[in-house]
Protein backbone atom coordinates (compact mmCIF):
# COMPACT_ATOMS: atom_id res chain seq x y z
CA UNK A 1 0.00 0.00 0.00
CA UNK A 2 1.41 3.40 -1.04
CA UNK A 3 1.42 6.47 1.19
CA UNK A 4 -1.63 7.96 -0.53
CA UNK A 5 -3.59 4.70 -0.20
CA UNK A 6 -2.54 4.41 3.44
CA UNK A 7 -3.88 7.91 4.03
CA UNK A 8 -7.10 7.06 2.20
CA UNK A 9 -7.49 3.98 4.37
CA UNK A 10 -7.11 6.09 7.53
CA UNK A 11 -9.56 8.75 6.36
CA UNK A 12 -12.73 6.76 7.11
CA UNK A 13 -13.60 3.59 9.02
CA UNK A 14 -16.14 2.47 6.39
CA UNK A 15 -15.27 -0.44 4.13
CA UNK A 16 -16.62 -1.26 0.70
CA UNK A 17 -17.59 -4.69 -0.57
CA UNK A 18 -13.98 -5.44 -1.51
CA UNK A 19 -12.83 -4.82 2.05
CA UNK A 20 -10.61 -1.91 1.03
CA UNK A 21 -11.24 1.20 3.08
CA UNK A 22 -12.10 4.16 0.88
CA UNK A 23 -12.26 7.88 1.50
CA UNK A 24 -15.55 9.67 2.09
CA UNK A 25 -14.87 13.38 1.60
CA UNK A 26 -18.16 14.31 3.27
CA UNK A 27 -16.91 12.95 6.60
CA UNK A 28 -13.40 14.43 6.54
CA UNK A 29 -12.84 16.88 9.37
CA UNK A 30 -11.13 20.17 8.58
CA UNK A 31 -8.02 18.94 10.40
CA UNK A 32 -6.28 15.59 10.18
CA UNK A 33 -4.36 13.77 12.85
CA UNK A 34 -1.17 15.63 11.93
CA UNK A 35 -2.84 19.00 12.56
CA UNK A 36 -2.87 20.08 8.93
CA UNK A 37 -5.88 21.16 6.91
CA UNK A 38 -8.08 18.59 5.21
CA UNK A 39 -7.62 17.98 1.47
CA UNK A 40 -9.18 20.27 -1.11
CA UNK A 41 -8.73 17.57 -3.80
CA UNK A 42 -8.92 13.80 -3.30
CA UNK A 43 -8.30 11.42 -6.21
CA UNK A 44 -9.01 7.73 -5.64
CA UNK A 45 -8.47 4.78 -7.97
CA UNK A 46 -8.28 6.78 -11.22
CA UNK A 47 -7.95 4.60 -14.34
CA UNK A 48 -7.67 5.95 -17.89
CA UNK A 49 -7.27 3.91 -21.06
CA UNK A 50 -6.78 4.74 -24.75
CA UNK A 51 -8.45 2.79 -27.53
CA UNK A 52 -6.06 2.49 -30.49
CA UNK A 53 -5.80 0.54 -33.73
CA UNK A 54 -3.27 -1.72 -32.03
CA UNK A 55 -5.40 -2.38 -28.96
CA UNK A 56 -6.07 -0.82 -25.56
CA UNK A 57 -3.37 1.21 -23.82
CA UNK A 58 -3.65 1.37 -20.02
CA UNK A 59 -2.19 4.83 -19.37
CA UNK A 60 -3.32 5.38 -15.76
CA UNK A 61 -3.80 2.31 -13.57
CA UNK A 62 -5.46 3.21 -10.28
CA UNK A 63 -3.83 6.47 -9.17
CA UNK A 64 -4.75 7.84 -5.74
CA UNK A 65 -3.50 11.03 -4.09
CA UNK A 66 -4.69 14.09 -2.17
CA UNK A 67 -3.85 17.80 -2.10
CA UNK A 68 -4.30 20.16 0.84
CA UNK A 69 -4.92 23.90 0.69
CA UNK A 70 -1.65 25.81 0.35
CA UNK A 71 0.34 22.63 -0.31
CA UNK A 72 2.57 21.90 -3.31
CA UNK A 73 2.78 18.28 -4.45
CA UNK A 74 5.50 17.43 -6.95
CA UNK A 75 4.73 14.70 -9.50
CA UNK A 76 7.81 13.12 -11.10
CA UNK A 77 8.44 10.21 -13.42
CA UNK A 78 9.83 9.34 -16.82
CA UNK A 79 8.09 10.30 -20.06
CA UNK A 80 5.03 8.12 -20.61
CA UNK A 81 4.58 7.29 -16.92
CA UNK A 82 1.10 8.85 -16.86
CA UNK A 83 1.76 12.18 -15.11
CA UNK A 84 0.07 14.48 -17.62
CA UNK A 85 -2.68 12.00 -18.52
CA UNK A 86 -3.59 11.72 -14.84
CA UNK A 87 -3.99 15.47 -14.41
CA UNK A 88 -5.75 16.00 -17.73
CA UNK A 89 -8.16 13.17 -16.85
CA UNK A 90 -9.22 15.06 -13.72
CA UNK A 91 -10.48 17.96 -15.84
CA UNK A 92 -11.60 15.76 -18.77
CA UNK A 93 -9.24 17.53 -21.15
CA UNK A 94 -8.48 14.35 -23.10
CA UNK A 95 -10.40 13.66 -26.34
CA UNK A 96 -13.00 10.94 -25.80
CA UNK A 97 -12.50 8.77 -27.84
CA UNK A 98 -9.76 7.58 -27.97
CA UNK A 99 -9.39 8.25 -24.22
CA UNK A 100 -11.80 6.76 -21.70
CA UNK A 101 -11.88 7.16 -17.92
CA UNK A 102 -13.01 3.73 -16.73
CA UNK A 103 -12.78 4.00 -12.93
CA UNK A 104 -12.07 6.26 -10.00
CA UNK A 105 -13.22 9.48 -8.37
CA UNK A 106 -11.75 12.99 -8.22
CA UNK A 107 -13.42 14.96 -5.46
CA UNK A 108 -13.07 18.73 -5.30
CA UNK A 109 -14.87 19.45 -2.06
CA UNK A 110 -18.09 17.41 -2.21
CA UNK A 111 -18.23 17.10 -6.01
CA UNK A 112 -16.80 14.32 -8.12
CA UNK A 113 -15.25 16.07 -11.13
CA UNK A 114 -15.45 12.88 -13.18
CA UNK A 115 -19.25 12.78 -12.83
CA UNK A 116 -19.91 16.41 -13.78
CA UNK A 117 -21.69 17.21 -17.03
CA UNK A 118 -19.73 19.23 -19.65
CA UNK A 119 -21.53 22.48 -18.79
CA UNK A 120 -20.82 22.00 -15.07
CA UNK A 121 -17.19 21.15 -15.74
CA UNK A 122 -16.70 24.29 -17.83
CA UNK A 123 -17.66 26.32 -14.77
CA UNK A 124 -14.98 24.53 -12.73
CA UNK A 125 -12.16 24.87 -15.28
CA UNK A 126 -10.39 28.14 -14.76
CA UNK A 127 -12.69 29.20 -11.93
CA UNK A 128 -11.81 26.57 -9.29
CA UNK A 129 -9.02 24.62 -10.98
CA UNK A 130 -6.36 26.45 -13.00
CA UNK A 131 -4.15 24.63 -15.52
CA UNK A 132 -0.75 25.76 -16.79
CA UNK A 133 0.31 23.75 -19.84
CA UNK A 134 3.84 22.83 -20.88
CA UNK A 135 4.01 24.87 -24.09
CA UNK A 136 2.52 28.38 -23.78
CA UNK A 137 2.90 29.08 -27.51
CA UNK A 138 0.45 26.34 -28.45
CA UNK A 139 -1.78 26.93 -25.41
CA UNK A 140 -2.35 30.63 -26.10
CA UNK A 141 -4.54 31.45 -29.09
CA UNK A 142 -2.31 33.28 -31.61
CA UNK A 143 -5.16 35.27 -33.20
CA UNK A 144 -6.38 36.91 -29.97
CA UNK A 145 -4.57 39.47 -27.85
CA UNK A 146 -3.27 38.50 -24.44
CA UNK A 147 -5.76 40.96 -22.94
CA UNK A 148 -8.72 39.23 -24.59
CA UNK A 149 -7.57 35.82 -23.33
CA UNK A 150 -7.21 37.20 -19.80
CA UNK A 151 -10.45 39.14 -19.77
CA UNK A 152 -12.65 36.37 -21.19
CA UNK A 153 -12.50 34.03 -18.12
CA UNK A 154 -12.99 36.98 -15.77
CA UNK A 155 -16.21 37.95 -17.53
CA UNK A 156 -17.37 34.34 -17.97
CA UNK A 157 -16.71 33.02 -14.46
CA UNK A 158 -16.85 36.14 -12.27
CA UNK A 159 -19.39 38.17 -14.26
CA UNK A 160 -17.21 41.28 -14.25
CA UNK A 161 -17.95 44.23 -16.50
CA UNK A 162 -15.57 44.86 -19.39
CA UNK A 163 -13.92 47.76 -17.53
CA UNK A 164 -13.56 45.83 -14.26
CA UNK A 165 -12.23 42.76 -16.06
CA UNK A 166 -9.63 44.86 -17.89
CA UNK A 167 -8.49 46.44 -14.61
CA UNK A 168 -8.19 42.97 -13.06
CA UNK A 169 -6.24 41.74 -16.10
CA UNK A 170 -3.73 44.57 -15.64
CA UNK A 171 -3.35 43.58 -11.98
CA UNK A 172 -2.75 39.94 -12.94
CA UNK A 173 -0.03 40.77 -15.47
CA UNK A 174 1.64 42.97 -12.87
CA UNK A 175 1.32 40.16 -10.32
CA UNK A 176 3.29 37.76 -12.52
CA UNK A 177 5.98 40.32 -13.19
CA UNK A 178 5.23 41.58 -16.71
CA UNK A 179 6.39 45.20 -17.15
CA UNK A 180 4.01 47.86 -18.56
CA UNK A 181 1.03 45.52 -18.09
CA UNK A 182 -1.62 47.94 -19.38
CA UNK A 183 0.18 48.37 -22.70
CA UNK A 184 0.96 44.68 -23.08
CA UNK A 185 -2.69 43.70 -22.85
CA UNK A 186 -2.98 44.74 -26.49
CA UNK A 187 -0.09 42.54 -27.65
CA UNK A 188 -0.39 39.11 -29.26
CA UNK A 189 1.35 35.96 -27.90
CA UNK A 190 4.07 36.03 -30.58
CA UNK A 191 5.16 39.44 -29.27
CA UNK A 192 6.16 37.89 -25.93
CA UNK A 193 9.28 35.86 -25.14
CA UNK A 194 8.95 32.25 -23.98
CA UNK A 195 9.28 33.18 -20.32
CA UNK A 196 6.79 36.03 -20.65
CA UNK A 197 4.28 33.76 -22.41
CA UNK A 198 4.55 31.30 -19.54
CA UNK A 199 3.90 34.16 -17.11
CA UNK A 200 0.80 35.05 -19.13
CA UNK A 201 -0.36 31.41 -18.88
CA UNK A 202 0.10 31.55 -15.10
CA UNK A 203 -1.84 34.84 -14.98
CA UNK A 204 -4.73 33.25 -16.92
CA UNK A 205 -4.68 30.20 -14.63
CA UNK A 206 -4.79 32.48 -11.55
CA UNK A 207 -7.39 34.88 -12.95
CA UNK A 208 -10.35 33.58 -10.95
CA UNK A 209 -8.43 32.69 -7.74
CA UNK A 210 -8.71 28.89 -8.16
CA UNK A 211 -8.52 26.49 -5.23
CA UNK A 212 -6.16 24.21 -7.16
CA UNK A 213 -3.42 25.01 -9.70
CA UNK A 214 -2.07 22.21 -11.91
CA UNK A 215 1.22 23.07 -13.58
CA UNK A 216 2.27 20.57 -16.27
CA UNK A 217 6.04 20.95 -16.70
CA UNK A 218 5.72 24.74 -16.95
CA UNK A 219 9.48 25.40 -17.06
CA UNK A 220 10.68 22.54 -19.29
CA UNK A 221 10.97 24.62 -22.48
CA UNK A 222 12.60 27.61 -20.76
CA UNK A 223 16.25 28.42 -20.13
CA UNK A 224 17.68 28.04 -16.63
CA UNK A 225 17.44 31.74 -15.72
CA UNK A 226 13.77 31.97 -16.73
CA UNK A 227 13.07 28.67 -14.95
CA UNK A 228 14.39 30.15 -11.72
CA UNK A 229 12.23 33.26 -12.17
CA UNK A 230 9.07 31.20 -12.77
CA UNK A 231 9.79 29.00 -9.74
CA UNK A 232 10.32 32.05 -7.51
CA UNK A 233 7.09 33.50 -8.88
CA UNK A 234 5.14 30.34 -8.00
CA UNK A 235 6.63 30.32 -4.48
CA UNK A 236 5.54 33.92 -4.00
CA UNK A 237 2.02 33.39 -5.38
CA UNK A 238 1.55 30.27 -3.30
CA UNK A 239 2.35 32.20 -0.13
CA UNK A 240 0.12 35.13 -1.11
CA UNK A 241 -2.88 33.20 -2.46
CA UNK A 242 -2.75 29.96 -0.45
CA UNK A 243 -3.85 27.64 -3.25
CA UNK A 244 -2.98 23.96 -3.54
CA UNK A 245 -0.55 23.25 -6.39
CA UNK A 246 0.27 20.08 -8.33
CA UNK A 247 3.61 20.54 -10.13
CA UNK A 248 4.52 18.00 -12.81
CA UNK A 249 8.22 17.89 -13.69
CA UNK A 250 11.21 15.73 -14.63
CA UNK A 251 13.54 17.89 -12.53
CA UNK A 252 14.12 16.54 -9.03
CA UNK A 253 16.09 19.70 -8.20
CA UNK A 254 12.98 21.80 -8.80
CA UNK A 255 10.88 19.47 -6.66
CA UNK A 256 13.42 19.59 -3.84
CA UNK A 257 13.23 23.38 -3.84
CA UNK A 258 9.47 23.94 -3.91
CA UNK A 259 7.48 20.82 -2.99
CA UNK A 260 6.04 19.64 0.32
CA UNK A 261 5.42 16.08 -0.88
CA UNK A 262 6.59 14.08 -3.88
CA UNK A 263 4.64 11.51 -5.88
CA UNK A 264 6.70 9.26 -8.19
CA UNK A 265 4.88 7.63 -11.11
CA UNK A 266 5.90 4.69 -13.26
CA UNK A 267 3.79 2.72 -15.74
CA UNK A 268 0.62 4.59 -14.83
CA UNK A 269 1.03 3.84 -11.12
CA UNK A 270 2.12 5.80 -8.06
CA UNK A 271 5.16 3.81 -6.96
CA UNK A 272 6.39 6.20 -4.26
CA UNK A 273 4.73 8.96 -2.25
CA UNK A 274 6.51 10.74 0.59
CA UNK A 275 7.48 14.12 2.11
CA UNK A 276 10.05 15.92 -0.03
CA UNK A 277 12.83 15.42 2.53
C-alpha positions as CSV (number, residue, x, y, z in Angstrom):
1,X,0.0,0.0,0.0
2,X,1.4,3.4,-1.0
3,X,1.4,6.5,1.2
4,X,-1.6,8.0,-0.5
5,X,-3.6,4.7,-0.2
6,X,-2.5,4.4,3.4
7,X,-3.9,7.9,4.0
8,X,-7.1,7.1,2.2
9,X,-7.5,4.0,4.4
10,X,-7.1,6.1,7.5
11,X,-9.6,8.7,6.4
12,X,-12.7,6.8,7.1
13,X,-13.6,3.6,9.0
14,X,-16.1,2.5,6.4
15,X,-15.3,-0.4,4.1
16,X,-16.6,-1.3,0.7
17,X,-17.6,-4.7,-0.6
18,X,-14.0,-5.4,-1.5
19,X,-12.8,-4.8,2.1
20,X,-10.6,-1.9,1.0
21,X,-11.2,1.2,3.1
22,X,-12.1,4.2,0.9
23,X,-12.3,7.9,1.5
24,X,-15.6,9.7,2.1
25,X,-14.9,13.4,1.6
26,X,-18.2,14.3,3.3
27,X,-16.9,13.0,6.6
28,X,-13.4,14.4,6.5
29,X,-12.8,16.9,9.4
30,X,-11.1,20.2,8.6
31,X,-8.0,18.9,10.4
32,X,-6.3,15.6,10.2
33,X,-4.4,13.8,12.9
34,X,-1.2,15.6,11.9
35,X,-2.8,19.0,12.6
36,X,-2.9,20.1,8.9
37,X,-5.9,21.2,6.9
38,X,-8.1,18.6,5.2
39,X,-7.6,18.0,1.5
40,X,-9.2,20.3,-1.1
41,X,-8.7,17.6,-3.8
42,X,-8.9,13.8,-3.3
43,X,-8.3,11.4,-6.2
44,X,-9.0,7.7,-5.6
45,X,-8.5,4.8,-8.0
46,X,-8.3,6.8,-11.2
47,X,-7.9,4.6,-14.3
48,X,-7.7,5.9,-17.9
49,X,-7.3,3.9,-21.1
50,X,-6.8,4.7,-24.7
51,X,-8.5,2.8,-27.5
52,X,-6.1,2.5,-30.5
53,X,-5.8,0.5,-33.7
54,X,-3.3,-1.7,-32.0
55,X,-5.4,-2.4,-29.0
56,X,-6.1,-0.8,-25.6
57,X,-3.4,1.2,-23.8
58,X,-3.6,1.4,-20.0
59,X,-2.2,4.8,-19.4
60,X,-3.3,5.4,-15.8
61,X,-3.8,2.3,-13.6
62,X,-5.5,3.2,-10.3
63,X,-3.8,6.5,-9.2
64,X,-4.8,7.8,-5.7
65,X,-3.5,11.0,-4.1
66,X,-4.7,14.1,-2.2
67,X,-3.8,17.8,-2.1
68,X,-4.3,20.2,0.8
69,X,-4.9,23.9,0.7
70,X,-1.7,25.8,0.3
71,X,0.3,22.6,-0.3
72,X,2.6,21.9,-3.3
73,X,2.8,18.3,-4.4
74,X,5.5,17.4,-7.0
75,X,4.7,14.7,-9.5
76,X,7.8,13.1,-11.1
77,X,8.4,10.2,-13.4
78,X,9.8,9.3,-16.8
79,X,8.1,10.3,-20.1
80,X,5.0,8.1,-20.6
81,X,4.6,7.3,-16.9
82,X,1.1,8.9,-16.9
83,X,1.8,12.2,-15.1
84,X,0.1,14.5,-17.6
85,X,-2.7,12.0,-18.5
86,X,-3.6,11.7,-14.8
87,X,-4.0,15.5,-14.4
88,X,-5.8,16.0,-17.7
89,X,-8.2,13.2,-16.8
90,X,-9.2,15.1,-13.7
91,X,-10.5,18.0,-15.8
92,X,-11.6,15.8,-18.8
93,X,-9.2,17.5,-21.1
94,X,-8.5,14.4,-23.1
95,X,-10.4,13.7,-26.3
96,X,-13.0,10.9,-25.8
97,X,-12.5,8.8,-27.8
98,X,-9.8,7.6,-28.0
99,X,-9.4,8.3,-24.2
100,X,-11.8,6.8,-21.7
101,X,-11.9,7.2,-17.9
102,X,-13.0,3.7,-16.7
103,X,-12.8,4.0,-12.9
104,X,-12.1,6.3,-10.0
105,X,-13.2,9.5,-8.4
106,X,-11.7,13.0,-8.2
107,X,-13.4,15.0,-5.5
108,X,-13.1,18.7,-5.3
109,X,-14.9,19.4,-2.1
110,X,-18.1,17.4,-2.2
111,X,-18.2,17.1,-6.0
112,X,-16.8,14.3,-8.1
113,X,-15.2,16.1,-11.1
114,X,-15.5,12.9,-13.2
115,X,-19.3,12.8,-12.8
116,X,-19.9,16.4,-13.8
117,X,-21.7,17.2,-17.0
118,X,-19.7,19.2,-19.6
119,X,-21.5,22.5,-18.8
120,X,-20.8,22.0,-15.1
121,X,-17.2,21.1,-15.7
122,X,-16.7,24.3,-17.8
123,X,-17.7,26.3,-14.8
124,X,-15.0,24.5,-12.7
125,X,-12.2,24.9,-15.3
126,X,-10.4,28.1,-14.8
127,X,-12.7,29.2,-11.9
128,X,-11.8,26.6,-9.3
129,X,-9.0,24.6,-11.0
130,X,-6.4,26.4,-13.0
131,X,-4.2,24.6,-15.5
132,X,-0.7,25.8,-16.8
133,X,0.3,23.7,-19.8
134,X,3.8,22.8,-20.9
135,X,4.0,24.9,-24.1
136,X,2.5,28.4,-23.8
137,X,2.9,29.1,-27.5
138,X,0.5,26.3,-28.4
139,X,-1.8,26.9,-25.4
140,X,-2.3,30.6,-26.1
141,X,-4.5,31.5,-29.1
142,X,-2.3,33.3,-31.6
143,X,-5.2,35.3,-33.2
144,X,-6.4,36.9,-30.0
145,X,-4.6,39.5,-27.8
146,X,-3.3,38.5,-24.4
147,X,-5.8,41.0,-22.9
148,X,-8.7,39.2,-24.6
149,X,-7.6,35.8,-23.3
150,X,-7.2,37.2,-19.8
151,X,-10.5,39.1,-19.8
152,X,-12.7,36.4,-21.2
153,X,-12.5,34.0,-18.1
154,X,-13.0,37.0,-15.8
155,X,-16.2,38.0,-17.5
156,X,-17.4,34.3,-18.0
157,X,-16.7,33.0,-14.5
158,X,-16.9,36.1,-12.3
159,X,-19.4,38.2,-14.3
160,X,-17.2,41.3,-14.3
161,X,-17.9,44.2,-16.5
162,X,-15.6,44.9,-19.4
163,X,-13.9,47.8,-17.5
164,X,-13.6,45.8,-14.3
165,X,-12.2,42.8,-16.1
166,X,-9.6,44.9,-17.9
167,X,-8.5,46.4,-14.6
168,X,-8.2,43.0,-13.1
169,X,-6.2,41.7,-16.1
170,X,-3.7,44.6,-15.6
171,X,-3.3,43.6,-12.0
172,X,-2.7,39.9,-12.9
173,X,0.0,40.8,-15.5
174,X,1.6,43.0,-12.9
175,X,1.3,40.2,-10.3
176,X,3.3,37.8,-12.5
177,X,6.0,40.3,-13.2
178,X,5.2,41.6,-16.7
179,X,6.4,45.2,-17.2
180,X,4.0,47.9,-18.6
181,X,1.0,45.5,-18.1
182,X,-1.6,47.9,-19.4
183,X,0.2,48.4,-22.7
184,X,1.0,44.7,-23.1
185,X,-2.7,43.7,-22.9
186,X,-3.0,44.7,-26.5
187,X,-0.1,42.5,-27.6
188,X,-0.4,39.1,-29.3
189,X,1.3,36.0,-27.9
190,X,4.1,36.0,-30.6
191,X,5.2,39.4,-29.3
192,X,6.2,37.9,-25.9
193,X,9.3,35.9,-25.1
194,X,8.9,32.2,-24.0
195,X,9.3,33.2,-20.3
196,X,6.8,36.0,-20.6
197,X,4.3,33.8,-22.4
198,X,4.6,31.3,-19.5
199,X,3.9,34.2,-17.1
200,X,0.8,35.0,-19.1
201,X,-0.4,31.4,-18.9
202,X,0.1,31.6,-15.1
203,X,-1.8,34.8,-15.0
204,X,-4.7,33.3,-16.9
205,X,-4.7,30.2,-14.6
206,X,-4.8,32.5,-11.5
207,X,-7.4,34.9,-13.0
208,X,-10.4,33.6,-10.9
209,X,-8.4,32.7,-7.7
210,X,-8.7,28.9,-8.2
211,X,-8.5,26.5,-5.2
212,X,-6.2,24.2,-7.2
213,X,-3.4,25.0,-9.7
214,X,-2.1,22.2,-11.9
215,X,1.2,23.1,-13.6
216,X,2.3,20.6,-16.3
217,X,6.0,21.0,-16.7
218,X,5.7,24.7,-17.0
219,X,9.5,25.4,-17.1
220,X,10.7,22.5,-19.3
221,X,11.0,24.6,-22.5
222,X,12.6,27.6,-20.8
223,X,16.2,28.4,-20.1
224,X,17.7,28.0,-16.6
225,X,17.4,31.7,-15.7
226,X,13.8,32.0,-16.7
227,X,13.1,28.7,-15.0
228,X,14.4,30.2,-11.7
229,X,12.2,33.3,-12.2
230,X,9.1,31.2,-12.8
231,X,9.8,29.0,-9.7
232,X,10.3,32.0,-7.5
233,X,7.1,33.5,-8.9
234,X,5.1,30.3,-8.0
235,X,6.6,30.3,-4.5
236,X,5.5,33.9,-4.0
237,X,2.0,33.4,-5.4
238,X,1.5,30.3,-3.3
239,X,2.3,32.2,-0.1
240,X,0.1,35.1,-1.1
241,X,-2.9,33.2,-2.5
242,X,-2.7,30.0,-0.5
243,X,-3.9,27.6,-3.2
244,X,-3.0,24.0,-3.5
245,X,-0.5,23.3,-6.4
246,X,0.3,20.1,-8.3
247,X,3.6,20.5,-10.1
248,X,4.5,18.0,-12.8
249,X,8.2,17.9,-13.7
250,X,11.2,15.7,-14.6
251,X,13.5,17.9,-12.5
252,X,14.1,16.5,-9.0
253,X,16.1,19.7,-8.2
254,X,13.0,21.8,-8.8
255,X,10.9,19.5,-6.7
256,X,13.4,19.6,-3.8
257,X,13.2,23.4,-3.8
258,X,9.5,23.9,-3.9
259,X,7.5,20.8,-3.0
260,X,6.0,19.6,0.3
261,X,5.4,16.1,-0.9
262,X,6.6,14.1,-3.9
263,X,4.6,11.5,-5.9
264,X,6.7,9.3,-8.2
265,X,4.9,7.6,-11.1
266,X,5.9,4.7,-13.3
267,X,3.8,2.7,-15.7
268,X,0.6,4.6,-14.8
269,X,1.0,3.8,-11.1
270,X,2.1,5.8,-8.1
271,X,5.2,3.8,-7.0
272,X,6.4,6.2,-4.3
273,X,4.7,9.0,-2.3
274,X,6.5,10.7,0.6
275,X,7.5,14.1,2.1
276,X,10.0,15.9,0.0
277,X,12.8,15.4,2.5
